[in-house]
Amino acid sequence: MLRAKPLPASLRPRKRYIAFRAESDRRLTRREVGSAIAASALSLFGETGVSEMNLRLLEFREDEQRGFVVCAHTQVLRAVAAMSAVSEIGGERVHLRPLGVSGTVRALRRKFLSGEAALISSEKRVKLEGKDFILRGTISGLCYAEPVDEVLRERLRILKLRFVGALDKELRGEEDAADAKHGL
């Protein structure tokens, strides 16, 4: 019987691994998280977009509520967006917070899933379209910001969201806003 040879490394598709932590009032199961991520990606990007992403949940530790997904190396921002769009599972509010991105599972576990590694975070004030936000974290150029304005917070709560996502080049820090005001 003929056996197929594996593809050489130079011809295999490149992958990226994204670590995340599930924040919810109850313990989530691997099946619930995987289904929620898949449904979110499908609703955001359609069947063609999901097939391009090649997004899969590889591991989810139910005791720690942490895990990681794998996707095509060109689709990291889409995968993070799909995970961030998950706002509820089984009627409970949930947030899948990205911790980091890596090219190998070994580095991902070492950097983000061992100990108390967390999202690259800060408490910096930023402006987005003239509104004040508190930057809660960034990952691969995608920022998570929480609105300061109570009216905007209420609108997000109605949508079952807590954060607004934006590219870091769209946000302006306090120092940058002051420089822009003075024409620097």
C-alpha positions as CSV (number, residue, x, y, z in Angstrom):
1,M,0.0,0.0,0.0
2,L,1.3,3.5,-0.9
3,R,1.6,5.9,1.9
4,A,1.2,9.7,1.3
5,K,4.3,11.7,2.3
6,P,3.8,14.7,4.6
7,L,4.1,18.1,3.2
8,P,7.5,19.8,3.8
9,A,7.4,22.6,6.3
10,S,7.9,25.2,3.5
11,L,4.6,24.2,1.9
12,R,2.4,23.9,5.0
13,P,0.1,26.8,5.8
14,R,1.4,29.0,8.6
15,K,-0.6,29.2,11.8
16,R,-1.0,31.5,14.8
17,Y,-2.2,30.5,18.3
18,I,-4.3,32.9,20.3
19,A,-4.5,32.4,24.1
20,F,-7.6,33.7,25.9
21,R,-9.3,33.7,29.3
22,A,-13.1,33.3,29.7
23,E,-14.6,35.7,32.1
24,S,-18.1,34.7,33.3
25,D,-20.1,34.2,36.5
26,R,-20.2,30.5,36.0
27,R,-17.9,27.8,34.8
28,L,-18.0,27.2,31.0
29,T,-17.3,23.9,29.2
30,R,-15.1,23.4,26.3
31,R,-18.1,22.5,24.1
32,E,-19.9,25.8,25.0
33,V,-16.9,27.9,24.3
34,G,-16.0,26.2,21.0
35,S,-19.6,26.5,19.8
36,A,-19.8,30.2,20.8
37,I,-16.6,31.1,19.0
38,A,-17.7,29.2,15.9
39,A,-21.1,30.8,15.8
40,S,-19.6,34.2,16.3
41,A,-17.1,33.8,13.5
42,L,-19.8,32.4,11.2
43,S,-22.2,35.4,11.9
44,L,-19.4,38.0,11.5
45,F,-17.6,36.6,8.4
46,G,-19.8,34.0,6.8
47,E,-18.9,30.5,5.6
48,T,-16.2,31.7,3.2
49,G,-14.5,33.9,5.8
50,V,-14.5,31.1,8.4
51,S,-13.0,28.7,5.9
52,E,-10.2,31.2,5.2
53,M,-9.6,31.7,8.9
54,N,-9.3,28.0,9.6
55,L,-10.3,28.8,13.2
56,R,-10.4,26.0,15.8
57,L,-10.4,25.7,19.5
58,L,-7.5,23.5,20.4
59,E,-7.5,23.6,24.2
60,F,-9.7,24.9,26.9
61,R,-8.9,24.2,30.6
62,E,-12.3,24.3,32.4
63,D,-10.7,24.5,35.8
64,E,-8.7,27.7,34.9
65,Q,-11.2,29.0,32.3
66,R,-8.3,29.5,29.9
67,G,-7.5,28.1,26.5
68,F,-6.3,28.8,23.0
69,V,-7.5,28.7,19.4
70,V,-5.5,28.3,16.2
71,C,-6.1,30.2,13.0
72,A,-4.3,31.1,9.7
73,H,-1.5,33.6,10.2
74,T,-3.1,36.3,8.1
75,Q,-6.4,36.1,10.0
76,V,-5.4,36.9,13.6
77,L,-7.4,40.1,13.8
78,R,-10.5,38.4,12.5
79,A,-10.1,35.6,14.9
80,V,-9.7,38.0,17.8
81,A,-12.7,39.9,16.6
82,A,-14.8,36.7,16.5
83,M,-13.7,35.8,20.0
84,S,-14.4,39.3,21.3
85,A,-17.9,39.3,19.8
86,V,-18.9,36.5,22.0
87,S,-21.0,38.3,24.7
88,E,-23.1,35.5,26.1
89,I,-23.1,31.7,26.5
90,G,-26.2,29.9,27.7
91,G,-27.9,33.1,28.7
92,E,-25.0,34.3,30.9
93,R,-22.8,37.3,30.1
94,V,-19.3,36.3,29.1
95,H,-16.2,37.9,27.8
96,L,-13.4,36.0,26.0
97,R,-10.3,38.1,26.8
98,P,-7.3,37.6,24.5
99,L,-4.1,37.1,26.4
100,G,-1.6,37.0,23.5
101,V,-0.6,35.6,20.1
102,S,2.2,33.2,19.3
103,G,3.6,31.2,16.4
104,T,4.1,28.0,18.4
105,V,2.1,26.2,21.1
106,R,5.2,25.9,23.3
107,A,5.8,29.7,23.3
108,L,2.1,30.3,23.9
109,R,2.0,28.1,26.9
110,R,5.2,29.6,28.3
111,K,4.2,33.2,27.8
112,F,0.5,33.3,28.4
113,L,-0.9,30.1,29.9
114,S,1.6,29.4,32.7
115,G,1.2,31.3,36.0
116,E,-0.5,34.6,36.0
117,A,0.3,36.0,32.6
118,A,-2.3,38.5,31.5
119,L,-3.4,40.7,28.7
120,I,-1.0,43.5,27.9
121,S,-2.8,46.1,29.9
122,S,-2.7,49.7,30.9
123,E,-5.0,52.3,32.4
124,K,-4.2,55.0,29.9
125,R,-6.9,57.5,28.8
126,V,-7.5,57.6,25.1
127,K,-9.8,59.4,22.7
128,L,-11.8,57.7,19.9
129,E,-14.0,59.9,17.7
130,G,-13.9,62.6,20.3
131,K,-15.1,60.4,23.2
132,D,-13.0,59.5,26.3
133,F,-12.1,55.9,26.9
134,I,-9.9,54.0,29.3
135,L,-7.6,51.6,27.4
136,R,-7.9,48.2,29.1
137,G,-5.5,46.3,26.9
138,T,-4.0,45.6,23.5
139,I,-3.2,42.6,21.4
140,S,-1.7,42.5,17.9
141,G,-2.7,46.1,17.3
142,L,-6.3,45.6,18.4
143,C,-7.2,47.6,21.5
144,Y,-9.9,47.1,24.1
145,A,-11.3,50.3,25.6
146,E,-14.0,51.0,28.2
147,P,-16.0,54.2,27.8
148,V,-15.8,56.9,30.5
149,D,-19.2,58.4,29.5
150,E,-22.0,56.8,31.4
151,V,-24.5,57.1,28.5
152,L,-22.1,55.2,26.2
153,R,-21.6,52.6,28.9
154,E,-25.4,52.1,29.1
155,R,-25.6,51.7,25.4
156,L,-22.9,49.0,25.4
157,R,-24.6,47.3,28.4
158,I,-27.9,47.1,26.4
159,L,-25.8,45.4,23.6
160,K,-24.4,43.1,26.2
161,L,-20.9,44.5,25.6
162,R,-18.4,46.0,28.0
163,F,-15.5,47.1,25.7
164,V,-15.1,48.8,22.4
165,G,-12.6,47.4,20.0
166,A,-10.4,49.7,17.9
167,L,-7.1,49.6,16.1
168,D,-4.3,51.2,18.1
169,K,-3.7,53.8,15.3
170,E,-7.3,55.0,15.7
171,L,-6.8,55.8,19.4
172,R,-5.1,58.9,20.7
173,G,-3.6,59.0,24.2
174,E,-3.8,62.1,26.5
175,E,-0.3,63.3,25.5
176,D,-1.1,62.8,21.8
177,A,-4.4,64.6,22.0
178,A,-2.6,67.5,23.7
179,D,0.0,67.6,21.0
180,A,-2.7,67.6,18.3
181,K,-4.6,70.4,20.0
182,H,-1.4,72.6,19.9
183,G,-0.7,71.6,16.3
184,L,2.4,69.5,17.0
